[in-house]
Amino acid sequence: MRSVEREGEIVNEIVGGVRRTKVLIVGSGGNGISAAVLLKQAGIEDFVIITKHDDFGGVWHQNTYPGCGVDGAISIYQFSYALNPEWSSLFASQAEVATYMCKVAAQYGLYEDTRFGTEMLGAEWLEDSACWSVSTTSGTYHADALVLATGFLEEPVFPNILGIDSFEGRIFHSSMWPEGYTGEGDRIAVVGTGSSSIQIVPAMQKTAQEVTVFQRTPCWIIPKNAHVFTEDERAGFRESPEILQRQRDEGFETGERMWDNAFLMKDPTESAKFEDMARKYLEEQVPDPELRRMLTPDHQFACKRPGASDTYYAALQRDNVELVPEAVVQIGAGSVRSADKREFEVDTIVLATGFLYGGHILHKVKRRDGRTVGEVQQGHPRAYKSVEVSGCPNLFLIGGAGPNGQNWNGLACGEIVGTYLVKVLQYMEEHGIRAVEVHEEAETEWKRQTDEILARGVSLAGGCVNYSQDDTGHNKAAYPGNQRQMAADLCEFEASVHHVVA
């Protein structure tokens, strides 16, 4: 037996090759960082973070393609407990965001609590021990509480295209960008026109011989209006932190309004204004009527995730770029073929084909009855208030790992649910409780109400197919309210809707 003593408490004990901890956090992205920071701030030191990556950052560590960066203002996309005055621009790059997250993790001493290169393989609840047994690529962990913060951009989607294995050039998903690859002099096919693609295409246009963009469905795009901060502005941020807070508050109100009106459709008149803005931007940027027609969506704004770019439309009009408004249906040894049987010779294929929302993490978690959560839920994933699952005591989901856990600001979920996690653990400690499990009736009723709210929203009523739709035609991604509502819903632990094990 080997153990670590921390402030008089024996933690992270290893017995018979099994590591023991109070809380096991799976995931090292922004939400995993916030969960760990909030535990530490509450005096809960007995936790371990495991991650398949070799550093912090999550999606910002994994995605390194040229042009990668935030498409929302950095004034809001950062931790409320670590506002940074040193951002180089309003829309920070991937490298800058990843560096920031690593810096915050170091500041709070999370490197010592993290086991890198450790992927979760499965988890099951041990009734006799009242703990989770989590198998990983680095051994087994036993934990009183299991926190899944694996995000919704964790599992890439690879298209099933005829002949894809026969291609002899470079072919890779956008989230698996080869280190050092710039596209210099290559003929590049970019498959897909979502958020990653609209960043990749302008970057590749600058270096590639040719870029051919294959578009199945166009997306609405709004301007970023990117702004590079001057040294004087950064000095002002350092000297007057209230400026950063004011910018954050203004960004918060804009985000809440857009989520309510453009996505949840609380005010259709306001929603139409966002689409009018995107349509006007397209008209201003693309004078050619035929290209503009190809780029005009036939679905409502925000049915698919809108893009934000100052450079995508301009890149499509360069001499070395061609937009093909069709899917790729076949790949040969050195070419791709579109739906209308046009063939294009290419050296590299970039699959900007997105991600499976939430991945299969819940298919790796066994309930008390021995069945996996995915097996029980049968294509209609659910969790009470996006966080807790019936049959799974002391299991907490954050953000994309939790059905209907997506908010307009992906980092907010870690702070909201992390705060709730602390409250539950403190409640359990104060009342001598070993395990809590949400009633199945509460879980299913919350999901029923969620489905009813989101059915009126644009993701289902807007006339498109998107990543948020589950196997039953319901929205599995979005929280059924704005960020304020999410925080209010999770402001306290409701003992009345939980089974309690003393």
N, C-alpha and C positions, 0 to 999 in steps of 0.2 A: 504494500500500500504506500502511495506517495500523495502528499497533500501540500497545499499552500495555505499559510496562515496570513490573514489580512485583518488587521485591527481586532485581533483576538478571536476571529471567526474562521473556522476551517471551511475552505471553499474549494471548488473544482477538484474534488477528491477523485483519485483513480484507484479502483478496486477491481482486481482480477482482469485488468485490461479495459474496464469500462470507466469512462470519465463521468463524474457526477457533478451537476451544477443545478442551481435553482432555476435559472432562466437560460434557455438556449435560443439565440437569435440566428435565423438563417437568412443571409443576405447582407452585403456590405455596401449597398447603395445609400442614397440619402435617407430613406426611411429607416433602414437598419441603423444608421448612425444616430438618428434622432431618438430611436427607441433606447439605444444604449446610453446616450447622453442623459436622457430624462431619468433612467434608472439610477445612474450615478448621482445625479443631482438630488434624488430622493433618498440617497443613502443605501441603495440596493446594489451592492458591489459583486454579489455572487452571480455572475452571468458570463456566458461565452458566446462569441460571434463565430459562426462558420461561414465560409464562402468558397466557391469554386475558383474565384479569381485570385490573383496574386497581389492585389492592393484594393484600396477603397475606391468608390466611385460608381459602382454598378453600371448602369447604361453608359455613363460617361467614361468609364474605364474600358468597356467592351467596344464601343463604337469610335473608331479613330479615322474614319474616311475623310478625305480632303473636303473642307467646307463645313464640317460638322460643328454645330453650335446650338445654343438655345434659340427657339423661335418665339419666346416670350421675354418680356423685359426682365433683366437680371435684378432689377430693384425689388421684384417680388419673388423671383426664383432663387432664393438663398434662405439659410436658416435664420429664424427670428432671433435666435440666441447668439448668432455670429455674423452680424451685418458687416460687410466688407467694403471699406472705402477705396480699395485699390483696383477695382475692375477697370479694364482698359476701354470697354465700350458698353453700351446699353444692351447689346446682344453678344454675350461672351462666347468665346470659342470652347470647343470640347476640352482642349488641353487646359484652359484656364479654369473651367468648372471642376475638372478632375483634380487639379492641383489644389483648389480651394477645399474640396471635400477631404482630401488627404491631410491638409493642414488642420482642419477642424478635428478630424479623428486623432491626430497627434496631440493637439491642444488638450483634448479630454482623455488622453492616455488609452485610447482604444486599441492601439497596436498590440499592447500587452495582453488584451483580452480576446484577440482574434486568432483563429486558426485558418490561415490561407491555404489554398489548394485543397480544400476539403468540401466535397459535394455531398449533399444529402441524398441518400438512395431510397430511404423509406422511414416511416415512423409508425409506431403502434403504442397504444395505451396499455400499460401493465396495471391491471386492476388490483392485484395484491399489494403492489408497491406504490400505487397511486402516483405514477410518473410516466413520462414518455420515454420510450426506448427508441433512439434515433440512430439508424445505421448510416454510416458515411464512408467515403473512400479512405478515411483515415481512422477507422475504428468506430466504436459504439459510444454514444452519449446517453446518459439517463438525466432527465430534466423534469423538475416539477411543472414548469410551464414552457410551452413551445411557441415561439413567435416566428411567423413566416413573413418575411419582407423581401420576397424575391422579385417583385415588380411585375409589370405587364409587358415589358420589352425584353424579356429574358430568353424566349424560345423563338428563334427565327423560323419563318415559313419558307420552305423550298418548293417551288412550283413543280407540278408533275407534267413536264413538257417532254414530248416524244423525242428521243435521241439525246437527252441532256447528258447522259454518261459518255457519249461518243465525242464530245467536244475536245479538241487537242490543245486549245489555247488556255489562257487563264479563265477560270470561272469561279466566282465566290459570292457569298451573300454580303451585303453592304456592312453587316456587323462583324464580318470576319476579314476585314481589309488587310491585304498582305503588307507587312511592314516595309516602308520605303517606296511602295508603288505609287508613281505619280501619273501614269498613263502617257508619258512622253512618247509622242510619235505613233501611238497605237490607234487602231480602229476599234472603238468601244461601243458595245451595245449596252444600254441601261434599260433594264426591264422593270417597269413600274414608275409611277409618277406621284408617289406620296411624299411625306415630309422629308425622308432621307434623300429621295431622288432630286427634289428641287434644290437641295444643297450640293449634291454631287455633280449634277450636270454643269452648273456654271464653273465649278472648279476644274472639271475635266475638259471643258471647252477651251480653256486657256493653254492646255498642254497637248491634247490629243490631236491626231491627224483628222479623225472623224469621230463624231458622237451621234449615235442613232438612238433615239428615245422611243421606247415602245409603250404606248398608253392605251390601256383598256378603257379607263374611265377618267375623264378630267376632274380636277378638284378646284374648288374655289380658292383663290389666293388673295391675300390682302398685303399691302406694303408693310415692311418692317419699320421704315423710316429710321434706319440704323444711325446711331450717333456715337462717335468716338470721343471719349472723355479727354479733356485737356488736363495738363498737369495742374493748372489753376483750379479746375473743377475737383480733381482728386484731393488737392490740398484743402479745399473747402469742405469736402466730405470728412476728412480727418479732423479738421478743426471744429466742425459743427455737425455732429452725428444726427442732430434733429433733421437735417436736410435729407439724409438717407431714410429716416423714418417717415418723413412726409412723402417722399417719392413712393415708398412702400405702401403707405396708406392710400395714396391716389391709385396705384396699380391694383390694389386689393378691390377698391370700389368698382373699377373698370371690369375686372375679372368677374366679380359677383354679378354685375349687370349683364355681361355677355353670356354667362352661364345660364342665368335665369331666362333671358329673353331670346337668345339665339339658339340655345340648346333645349331647355325645358319648355320653351314656347309659352311662357307666362304672359307675354305681351307680343302678339304676332306683328303689330305695327312696328315695334322696336326691332324685332327680328328681321323684318324686311329691310330695315336701314343697313344692316350689316351686308346683306346680299347686294343691295344697291351700291354700296361702297366697293365691294369686290368686282362687280360688273363694270363700274366706272373705271376702276384701275386697269382692268383687262382692256377696255376700249382705248384708254390713254396709251398703254404700253405696246399694243399690238395693232398697228394700222392695217395690216393685210387682212381683208375680210375672211378669206378662206382659213388662214391659220387661226384667226380669232374664233371662227365657228368651231374648229376642232378643239379649241381650249375652253369652250363654254359648257359647263356642266348642265345636265338636264334634271338634276336633283336640287333640292333646297339647300341653302347655305347651312353648314354644320351637320348635314346628314352624314357626310364623311368628314374626317378631321380636316378643317381648313388649313392651308399652308400660309406661311408668311415669308415673303422674299422681296428684296429689292433688285435681284439680278436674274431670276429664272426666266422671265419673259424675254429679257434682252438676250440671254444666252441662246434661246431657241431660234433667234433671228440671225445668228452668226452664220457665216458661209460654211463652217465645218460642222454644223449641227442640223439634224433632220428629225422632225417629229413624225412618228408613224402612229396614227390613231387606231391601232389594232393590237391584239395580243400576239405574242410569239407562240406558234403552234408546233414548231419543229426545230430542232438543233442538229446541225451536221458537224463534221470534223472541224470545219473552219467557217461556219456560216450559221445564220439564223433565218427562219422563214416566218413571215407574218401570216395573218389569217387570210389575206387576199392573195397568198402564194408568191408574194415578192420575196426574193432572197437577197440577203446582205452578207457580204464577206466581212468577218470581224476577227480581231486578235484576242479580245477580252470581252467577257460577259459579266456585268455587274447585276446581281439579283437584288434589286431594291424592292423586295416583295413583302416586306413587313414582318409582323410577329403574330404569334398566336396569343391572344389576350390572356394573360395569367398563366400560360403554359399548362403543364400537366401536374403541377405541384400537389393538387388535392387528390390526384390519383395515386400519390405515393403515401398518403396518410390513411391509416386504418382506424376506423371507429372502434368503440368498445365491443361491438358485435363482430369484429373481425373483417368486415367489409370495408373497402376503401370509400372515401367520401365521394369520389367521382363515380364509382359504381352505384352508390345509393341515389345520387342526384340525377343520374341518367340524362346528361346533356342540358340540364336546367339548373346550373350552379346557384347556390344561395348561401347566405350567412347572415345571422342576425345583426342588423345595423352594419353589415359588411365585415364584421369582426369575428363573431363567434359561431361555431357550427355544432349542431346537436350531435350527440354521440361522441363528442371530442372534448373531454374536460380539459380546462387550462390551455386551450388552443386559442391563439390570437392571430388574426390576419391583418396585414397593413397594406393599404393601397391596392395595387394591381394583383397581389396574391389573393385578395378577398373579392368575391363576387360583389359587384355594385360598389366597389371601393374607390372608383376613380373620381377625382375632383379636378377642377380646372387647373389647380396648382398642385402638381404631383408631389412636391415636398411637404405640403401642408398636412397630408395624411399621416406622415411619420410623427409630427408633433401632436396632432389631435388624438390619434390612436395610442401613441406613446404615453400621453398624459392619462388616457383611460386605463391603459395597462398598469401604470403605477397605482392608480386608485383601486383597481381590483386587487392587486397584490397586497396593498396596505389594508384593505377591508378584510381579506383572508387572514392576515396576520393578527389583526385586532380581534377577530371573532373566532380564532382557533380553527379555521377552515383549511382543509387540505386540498380540496378540489371543488371547482364550480363548473357547471355545464348548463348551457341554455336549453330551455324546454323546446322540443321540436315544434310544438304549436306556436310558440312565439316566433321561431325562425320562419316557419312557412307563412304565417300571417304577415310578418314584415315584408317578406318577398312578394306576397300577393299584392300588398299595397304599393310596393315599389314598381312592380310590373304595370300596375294600373296607371301610375304617374308617368312612367317613362313611355308607355304606349302612346301618350299624347305628345311626346317630345319628338324632335326632328329626326333622331336616330332611327326611329321606326316609321314615322309618318312622312318622312322627307323624300321618299322615292328612290332610295339607293340600297345597296348591300354594303355592309361595313363590318369591321372586326369586332364590334361590340355585340353583334347578334349571336345568340346561342343556338343550339340545335332545335329548339322549340320556337324560335322566332321572337324571343324576348331579349331585352337588353341585359347583358351580363356584366357590363363594365361600369356604367355611370352611377354615381350616388344620386338618389332621387331628390336632392336639394342642394343648395349652395354650401359654401364653406362655413358660413355662420350656422346654418342648420345642422350640418354634420357635427360641429363642435357642441351645439346645444344637445343633440341626440346622445352624445357620448360624454356628457358632463358629469355623470354619476353612475354608480353600479346599481342595477335594479335586482335586488335579491329575489324579488317575487317571481321573476321569470327564469330562475335558475334552480337546478338541482344542487344541493349542497352536501359535500362529504366532510364530516367533522374530522 
